[in-house]
């Protein structure tokens, strides 16, 4: 466990790194045209990151034991349906998370 001065120093170091990473693009590309590669990353990275986050829970499921991934699949399906219906990420995420928690309790997993 870290002492208070060590934790404070570590927090300052992490804050400096985060600040540097956030400020670097503005410092490096100020007044210049953004490279095509970064335009590509800016366009496609959010969707790619959301896809990885949405599909990664299914990789660790044990499909051979009851309830065979039923809560996860149904909650994921609800997220997709809610998003197609409402086009609101918050409603979709909260609805899917709520359904998952209810199914976990009801099925006794």
N, C-alpha and C positions, 0 to 999 in steps of 0.2 A: 504494500500500500504506500502511496506517495505521501510525503509530508506536505504541509500547507505551502511552504515555499516552492517545493518541487511541483506541486499541482498548479500553482500560480504561474510558474515559469513555463510549464508545458502548455497551459492555456494561452499564454502570450505567444508562444511559438506557433501554436496552431492558428491563432487569430491572424498572425502575420502572414503565414502561408496562404490562408484563405483570402486575405485581402490582396496579396500579391497575385494570386491566380485570378481573382475577379478583375483586378485593375490592369493586368498584363495586356489583354487584347486592346484596351483603350489606349494604352501607352504605345504599343507596338504598331497599331494600325491607324493612329490619328492622322488625318489628312491624306491617307493613302487609299487606293481602291482595294477592297477586300479580295483576296485570292479566290479563284473559282472553287478550289477544294473546300474552303471554309464556308462558302455559300451553299455547297452541296451538303456539308455536315449540318449546317444550320437548318436546312430544309428537311432533312430526313432523320436526323438523330433523335428528336423527340418521339417520333412514331416508333422508331426502333427500340428505344429505351422502354417505352410503354408496353410494347409487345413482349420484350424479355421479362419485364416485371409481371405481366399478366400470365405468362405461360410457365414461369419458373416454379410456382407451387405444385404444378402437376407432375413435375419430374420426380418428386420425392414421395409420391403416393404409393401405397401398397395396395395394388389392385386385386391381390389374391385374398385379402382379409375383408370381412364385413366392416363397414357398409360399402366397400369396393369403390371408394371415391365419390359416392353419391352426394354428400354435402358440398364438396368442392365443385363438382360438375354442375350441379343445380344452381349454386351461387354464381358461378361463372356465366352460366346461361342467362340468369337474371340480370347480371351486369350488362351483358350484350343487349338484351331486349330493352332494358330501361334506357340504355344509351341511344338505341335506335329510335325509341319513342320520344324521349325528352330532350336528347342532345345536351345533357348536363352531366358533367363528370362527377360532380359532388353527389347528385341524386343516384347515379349509377353505382358509385363506390359505396355509399352508405347503405343503399338497398341490398347490394350483394353481401356486404359485411354483416348486415343484420340477419339476412337469411342464413348465411353460413353459421352464425352463432346459434340461431334458433335450431337449425338442423343438427348441429353438434350436440346440443342439450337433449333434443327429442330422441335422437338415435342412440344416445348414451355412449358416444365414442370416447 
